[in-house]
Amino acid sequence: MRPAAREGSKVARSCEVCGKGPVHGNQISHAHNVSSRVWYPNVQRIKVVVGRGTRKRMRVCTRCMRSGAVVKAVS
């Protein structure tokens, strides 16, 4: 797989407001078997108000929606 194609998949799973993206770590079982795993942020694709009332579809994490970093556009 090309490096550019891999970067495209990471961009799709990251927040466009705060830049939060996938985090890598280890999954450890009770018997201490270690395997790698990934935690993904809860990213939703919503319409937001940008600038002077312009509506734009963005990928935003739920933390940014809850904190008021973006304003959802009324349909």
C-alpha positions in Angstrom: 0.0 0.0 0.0 1.3 3.5 -0.9 2.1 5.8 2.1 -0.3 8.5 0.7 -3.2 6.0 0.7 -2.5 5.1 4.4 -2.4 8.8 5.4 -5.8 9.3 3.7 -7.4 6.7 6.0 -5.9 8.4 9.1 -7.2 11.7 8.0 -10.8 10.3 7.7 -10.7 9.2 11.4 -9.5 12.4 12.9 -11.2 15.6 14.0 -10.9 18.6 11.7 -11.2 21.0 14.6 -8.8 19.8 17.3 -6.8 17.3 15.3 -7.6 14.3 17.6 -6.8 11.1 15.8 -6.1 7.4 16.4 -4.0 6.4 19.3 -1.9 3.2 19.3 -1.2 1.0 22.3 -1.2 -2.6 23.6 -4.0 -4.9 24.6 -2.9 -7.0 27.5 -4.8 -10.1 28.5 -5.1 -11.6 32.0 -2.3 -14.1 31.0 -0.2 -11.1 29.9 -0.4 -11.9 26.2 0.3 -8.6 24.4 -1.1 -7.5 21.1 -1.3 -4.1 19.5 -4.6 -2.3 19.2 -5.9 1.1 18.2 -8.3 3.5 19.9 -10.3 5.7 17.5 -12.0 9.0 18.5 -15.8 9.3 18.2 -15.8 11.4 15.0 -19.2 12.4 13.5 -19.7 13.9 10.0 -22.0 17.0 10.6 -22.9 20.3 9.0 -21.4 23.2 10.9 -21.6 27.0 10.6 -18.2 28.4 9.5 -17.4 32.1 9.3 -20.4 34.4 8.4 -23.1 31.8 8.3 -21.5 29.5 5.7 -22.4 25.9 6.1 -19.8 23.2 5.7 -19.7 19.4 6.3 -16.9 18.5 8.6 -15.6 15.5 10.6 -15.8 16.6 14.3 -15.2 14.7 17.5 -18.0 14.6 20.0 -15.8 16.4 22.6 -15.7 19.5 20.2 -19.4 19.3 19.6 -20.1 19.2 23.4 -17.7 21.9 24.3 -19.2 24.4 21.8 -16.1 24.6 19.6 -18.4 24.2 16.6 -22.0 25.3 15.9 -24.3 22.8 14.2 -26.1 24.1 11.2 -29.9 24.0 11.3 -31.2 21.9 8.4 
